[in-house]
Structure formats: structure tokens, C-alpha cells
Amino acid sequence: MSGPTNSHGRIERRFAEIADQGRGGLVAFVMAGDPDFEAAGAILSGLPAAGADVIELGMPFTDPMADGPAIQAAGQRALKAGQTLKRTLALVRDFRALDDATPVVLMGYYNPIYVYGVDRFLADAGSAGVDGLIVVDLPPEEDVELCLPALKAGLSFIRLATPTTDDRRLPTVLTNTSGFLYYVSITGITGAAGAGENVIAAAVGRLKRHTSLPVAVGFGIKTPDQAAAVARHADAAVVGSALVERVRAALDDGGDPVAAVLDLVAALADGVRRARLVKTKG
């Protein structure tokens, strides 16, 4: 499963399929090990059929500085249930036994990877079937730490751009970025209120002038209508906090967290697909 062709190919093929179908894509974030290893595996395996085009799998960490309360709580639930980076890679390996087409991107912070060992981590991630990494606390100036070794190992390194990433900074951010560009539509933590559609449209237009990479927009997207508004302008909408909140709510209510997450993913996927079709017809 490792190597540049397989890992980069899944992401590129999926976004090409989305474009060919004239629709928006859905990137679904879930936390590895939340609420426990077995339920997390069931959620992961169900995401493609529910409509997720790309899966972002969170790596639980004790100090997630960019995350809001919902994702912090998800990470804490996972850690309490015994989730480790090794078990996160095991989740991907189990998923790959069932699905060899859906891209899986690990998202999180550098510390767990550093402790695991960069070379060992990249080898294990590649063999498990990971396609790319989003590491939010490693700026381009630190590419030698993980980005360049990851690219050499055949993993995409997906970078974040924000509303404060101006035209002078953007070329630096885009250097060595591959797979897609993740645009954080607000300044702040995950789960905060999202930006308006006109603001997103202008931001995506600016980014597209600098890169041919697909642009996925996240932060603050909670409903199918909000996802649709993003998909009218970006290549994909990213939803995370709303999904992990479904896990919490199901646990609080004595419900099924797997079904709760997959039901929302299906609704979001319907939203992004309808949005791009409306744009194409119009």
C-alpha cells in the first residue's frame, strides 16, 4: 500500500472523479478511537458508503491547541479508551482491507509522531495505507522535520491556509504542499461559527489563482446547507466538529454513535452533491 504512486494517486483520483461528476466533495473528519476502538472502526468503514469522499482521521493528542471543545472532548474520549498512534494506524490497516479507493489523511500534531519516531511512523503509515498528513503545528519553515521525509516516503503533505495567509505568505505555504489545500475559513478554533458564502467564494478564488491543487474548506460547517454553500465554490467541504458532536450526543442519550455519525454524513454528502449540480445547471 505504500509508495508515491498509491498514496498520492488515491487523493488525486478522488478529486478528479469529483470534478468529472460536476459536484462538490465531502471530507469527513472523525477521531481515531472515539468513542472506542471498535466503534471507531465501524464508523470508519461506514463513511464511504455514507458519502464521504475523503476521510480525515484525527490522531488523539493531550494538547490540541487548534481544536475547539468538541474535538478536544473526542480526543479525550479516545485517549481514555486506550487509543494510541499505533492503534490509529491499525484502524487504517483494517479499513484498507475493506476499501482500497477512499483516501485517508491523518490529522493532528507533531508531538505524537516525534515520540513514535518519524522514520518508523512514515514506514508504518505507508504500509497501513495512509495517503497523506495534516500536521497543524509544523509551519513550512520546519519542512525538514516531517514534510520532506513524508513526501519522500510517498505521502502527501496537506497544508492549511487561513484568512490571514496573504499573497506574500501563500507561495511559502504552497511550497511542498500536495494532495489538496485545506482552507480554514475562520480565524480561531475548530467548531466556531463559519464564514459567509461570499467570503468563502472570494477566498477560494484567490487561492485558485495561486495553485492548481483542489481546495477544501473547513471550520464552522455543521449542516447540509452550510456544506452546500461551500461546495458551490470549493472543491470540497470539510466537516469535523459536527460529526464528533454526534458521537457525544449519542453517548449522552444512550443511542448508537455509529449510526448517528453516518446519518449526518449521508445528509452532508447529499448537500454537497446537490450544490454543485445546481451550479452546473445554472
C-alpha positions in Angstrom: 0.0 0.0 0.0 3.0 2.3 0.4 4.9 4.3 -2.2 4.3 7.5 -4.1 2.0 6.1 -6.8 -0.5 4.5 -4.4 -0.7 7.2 -1.8 -0.7 10.3 -4.0 -2.9 8.5 -6.5 -5.9 8.0 -4.2 -6.2 11.6 -3.4 -5.7 12.8 -7.0 -8.0 10.2 -8.4 -10.8 11.0 -6.0 -10.7 14.8 -6.6 -10.6 14.1 -10.4 -13.7 11.9 -10.0 -15.5 14.7 -8.1 -14.6 17.2 -10.8 -15.7 14.8 -13.6 -19.0 14.3 -11.9 -19.6 18.0 -11.6 -20.2 18.1 -7.9 -18.8 19.1 -4.6 -16.8 16.7 -2.4 -17.1 15.9 1.3 -14.1 15.5 3.5 -15.3 13.9 6.8 -13.2 14.2 10.0 -13.6 11.6 12.7 -11.3 11.0 15.8 -9.5 7.7 15.8 -10.6 5.6 18.8 -13.7 7.7 19.6 -15.7 6.6 21.5 -13.7 3.3 21.5 -11.6 1.3 19.1 -14.4 -1.0 17.8 -17.0 1.8 17.3 -14.4 4.0 15.6 -13.6 1.1 13.2 -17.3 0.8 12.4 -17.6 4.5 11.8 -14.5 4.5 9.6 -15.7 1.5 7.5 -19.1 3.1 7.0 -18.0 6.5 5.9 -17.5 5.8 2.1 -21.0 4.3 1.7 -22.5 7.2 3.6 -20.9 9.6 1.1 -17.5 10.7 2.4 -15.1 11.2 -0.4 -12.0 11.7 1.7 -11.5 10.7 5.3 -9.6 12.8 7.8 -8.7 10.6 10.8 -7.7 12.6 13.9 -4.7 11.4 15.9 -5.7 12.0 19.6 -3.4 14.3 21.5 -3.4 15.7 25.0 -2.8 19.3 24.0 -4.7 20.0 20.7 -4.2 23.8 20.6 -6.1 24.4 17.4 -9.2 22.4 18.3 -12.4 23.6 19.9 -14.2 21.8 22.8 -15.9 19.2 20.6 -12.8 17.8 19.0 -10.8 18.2 22.3 -13.5 16.1 24.0 -13.4 13.5 21.2 -9.6 13.2 21.7 -10.0 12.8 25.4 -12.7 10.1 25.0 -10.3 8.2 22.6 -7.3 8.5 24.9 -9.3 7.4 27.9 -10.4 4.3 25.8 -6.7 3.5 25.2 -6.2 4.9 21.8 -2.5 5.3 20.7 -0.8 6.2 17.4 -0.1 2.5 16.9 -3.8 1.7 17.2 -4.7 4.6 14.9 -2.5 3.0 12.2 -4.2 -0.3 13.0 -7.6 1.3 12.3 -6.3 2.4 8.9 -4.9 -1.0 8.1 -8.3 -2.6 9.0 -10.1 -0.1 6.8 -7.8 -0.8 3.9 -8.7 -4.4 4.0 -12.2 -3.4 3.0 -11.6 -0.2 0.9 -8.6 0.5 -1.3 -10.1 3.6 -3.0 -11.0 6.1 -0.4 -8.2 8.4 0.6 -7.3 8.5 4.3 -5.4 11.5 5.7 -4.1 11.6 9.3 -4.6 14.9 11.0 -3.1 16.1 14.2 0.0 17.4 15.9 3.7 16.7 15.6 4.4 15.5 19.2 2.9 12.0 18.9 4.7 11.5 15.6 8.0 12.7 17.1 7.7 10.4 20.1 6.8 7.5 17.8 9.8 8.2 15.6 9.5 10.0 12.2 11.1 7.3 10.1 9.2 4.5 11.8 6.0 6.4 11.7 6.3 7.1 7.9 7.1 3.5 7.2 4.2 2.2 9.3 1.8 4.8 7.9 2.7 3.9 4.3 2.3 0.2 4.9 -1.1 0.7 6.7 -2.4 2.6 3.7 -2.3 6.2 4.8 -2.4 8.7 1.9 -1.4 12.0 3.5 -0.8 14.1 6.6 -2.1 17.3 8.0 0.1 18.4 10.9 -1.2 21.7 12.1 1.7 22.8 14.3 4.5 22.4 11.7 5.0 25.5 9.6 6.7 25.5 6.2 9.9 26.7 7.8 10.1 23.3 9.6 9.6 21.1 6.4 12.8 19.2 7.1 11.2 17.8 10.3 8.4 15.8 8.6 7.1 17.3 5.4 10.1 16.4 3.2 10.6 12.9 4.7 6.8 12.3 4.2 7.0 13.4 0.6 10.0 11.1 0.0 8.0 8.3 1.6 5.2 8.8 -0.8 2.7 10.6 1.5 1.0 13.8 0.6 1.6 16.7 2.9 -1.5 18.8 3.1 -1.1 22.4 4.3 -3.5 24.8 5.9 -4.2 28.3 4.6 -6.2 30.8 6.7 -7.8 34.2 6.2 -4.5 35.8 7.5 -2.4 34.0 4.8 -1.8 36.9 2.5 -0.5 36.8 -1.1 3.1 37.2 0.2 2.9 34.3 2.5 0.8 32.0 0.3 3.6 30.8 -2.0 5.6 29.7 1.1 2.6 27.8 2.4 2.1 26.1 -1.0 5.8 25.0 -1.3 5.9 21.2 -0.9 2.1 21.1 -0.4 0.4 18.2 -2.2 -2.9 16.4 -2.3 -5.1 19.4 -1.7 -5.0 22.7 0.1 -7.1 22.9 3.3 -8.5 26.4 3.7 -9.5 27.3 7.3 -12.4 29.7 6.6 -12.2 31.5 10.0 -9.5 32.7 12.4 -10.0 30.7 15.6 -10.5 27.1 16.8 -12.5 24.3 15.2 -16.2 24.3 15.8 -16.6 28.1 15.8 -19.1 29.9 13.6 -18.3 29.6 9.8 -17.6 32.4 7.3 -20.3 33.6 4.9 -20.6 32.2 1.4 -19.4 35.4 -0.3 -16.3 35.5 1.9 -15.6 31.8 1.1 -16.1 32.5 -2.7 -13.6 35.3 -2.7 -11.1 33.4 -0.6 -11.3 30.3 -2.9 -11.0 32.4 -5.9 -7.8 34.0 -4.6 -6.3 30.6 -3.7 -7.1 29.2 -7.1 -5.1 32.0 -8.7 -2.0 30.6 -6.8 -2.4 26.9 -7.1 -3.9 24.1 -9.3 -4.4 21.9 -6.2 -8.0 21.2 -5.1 -9.2 23.5 -2.3 -11.2 22.0 0.6 -12.8 24.5 3.0 -13.5 23.7 6.6 -14.2 25.0 10.1 -17.7 26.0 11.2 -19.6 23.7 8.7 -22.4 21.9 10.7 -25.4 21.5 8.4 -26.0 20.2 4.8 -27.0 23.7 3.7 -23.7 25.1 5.0 -21.8 22.3 3.3 -23.7 23.0 0.1 -22.8 26.7 0.3 -19.1 25.8 0.5 -19.3 23.3 -2.3 -20.7 25.9 -4.7 -17.2 27.4 -4.7 -14.7 25.0 -3.3 -13.7 21.5 -4.4 -14.9 20.0 -1.1 -16.3 20.9 2.2 -14.6 19.6 5.4 -16.8 18.7 8.4 -15.4 17.6 11.7 -16.8 19.1 14.9 -20.4 18.4 13.9 -19.6 14.7 13.4 -17.8 14.2 16.7 -20.6 16.1 18.4 -22.9 13.4 17.1 -20.8 10.8 18.9 -21.1 12.8 22.2 -24.8 13.3 21.8 -25.4 9.7 21.1 -23.4 8.6 24.1 -25.3 11.1 26.3 -28.7 9.9 25.0 -27.9 6.2 25.1 -28.0 6.0 21.3 -25.8 4.5 18.6 -22.9 6.8 17.9 -22.0 4.9 14.7 -25.5 5.4 13.2 -25.6 9.0 14.4 -22.4 9.9 12.6 -23.2 8.0 9.4 -26.7 9.5 9.2 -25.2 13.1 9.3 -22.5 12.2 6.8 -25.2 11.0 4.4 -27.1 14.3 4.8 -24.0 16.3 4.3 -23.0 14.3 1.2 -26.4 14.9 -0.3 -25.9 18.6 0.4 -22.6 19.0 -1.4 -23.8 16.9 -4.3 -26.9 18.9 -4.8 -25.0 22.2 -4.6 -22.5 21.5 -7.4 -25.3 20.1 -9.6 -27.3 23.3 -9.2 -24.2 25.4 -10.0 -23.5 23.3 -13.1 -27.1 23.7 -14.4 -27.1 27.4 -13.7 
